[in-house]
Amino acid sequence: MSMNRIITIGREFGSGGRELGRRLSERLGFAYYDQEIISEIARRTELSEQYVQSIVEHQPVISFPIHIGTSFYPAPTPVFDQSMSVYQEQARIIEEMAQKSDCIIVGRCGDYILKEYEPFRMFVYADMDSKMERCRKKAPEGEKMTDRELKQHIQGIDKKRAKYYEFYTGHKWGDKLNFDLCINTSRTVIKELAPAVARLFEKDEKSAFTVQHK
């Protein structure tokens, strides 16, 4: 089993979880994997990146949890088969990344796929006002969503993430019992937060990895 240090980050949309992951990786010198996972799946399956992204953002068509025995499945559809093969490829790629070096993996059920590697599992969340404000700052120039539309957009993405995660893991998305650290980034500047979080992992006697695995 890999002795590399692995951090997985689950996050609500607009919570700044991705930025926190990137800043932690720069500070700690860990590899950072996010969109790279999609690109690698696309390369290996010869599907387009957009198509892989759409599969990864939606649960498969059949809404049975996959960890339940297959005895009462209806006949799987080609779309279902494709979803499953993309997920299996994703799991393989994430394991390979974990074996390669110390790394941070954002989303994509990384905490579940790598559970035997005992990653340090983080979940990042925020209140709706903070998420909307972050999204507004990062929005492409011409994008004009009303507050109501933006709120629905954020809720919609989080709902998809929850369904996807719950489908493949059988666990509730964002449940604090599945994480080692939950961070509320409401009214927080990620740039200022990152150094404090990084200190948990900087190599010393009290590092989060040391404490976690005693």
Secondary structure, 3 states (H helix, E strand, C coil): CCCCCEEEEEECCCCCHHHHHHHHHHHHCCEEECHHHHHHHHHHHCCCHHHHHHHHCCCCCCCCCCCCCHHHCCCCCHHHHHHHHHHHHHHHHHHHHHHHCCEEEECCCHHHHCHHHCCEEEEEECCHHHHHHHHHHHCCCCCCCCHHHHHHHHHHHHHHHHHHHHHHHCCCCCCHHHCCEEEECCCCCHHHHHHHHHCCCCCCCCCHHHHHCC
